Amino acid sequence: MDSFVVGLACGLAVAVIVSAIMMFKVSDEKKKAKEEIEKYKKLLADKMEVEAEGIRKLKDENEKLKEANKNLEVEIRVLSEKSDKRDSRTLQIVRRALESLMAENPEFAQVWQDAYRKSEEAASGGFWTRFIPQRKKIVEAESQRIPDGE
């Protein structure tokens, strides 16, 4: 029985030693796994921070471009309305003056119709086409004079 107890004790001692070795290996692997997880967490946090900064910059740039676009649209609308209002007002004045002259002088109507017909013929013959590019150049020159900040 003595040899049985000695064998049992040796077996238990070997089992305890193997268990201790296994526990150290498992704890070492757990420690390495935790370190690797922390490393990946840090890399992921850094990547997310860089991406968030990039997205923020893109959003800021997008907002600036939207604001610039809105300003340009307003500027274009103002420029187009200015010339249209002037032209429309002038057209209204000429129309009222024409109606007044036609009502006061009946012979003026015939003279006016003849002059109008001649003007239409001149316009179809290329008379007015010379003035259209000049107006375009004037509008372009006015748009270049306007500062960006307005």
Secondary structure as GFF3:
##gff-version 3
##sequence-region A 1 150
A	DSSP	alpha_helix	2	104	.	.	.	ID=ss1
A	DSSP	alpha_helix	106	124	.	.	.	ID=ss2
A	DSSP	three_ten_helix	128	130	.	.	.	ID=ss3
A	DSSP	alpha_helix	131	145	.	.	.	ID=ss4
###
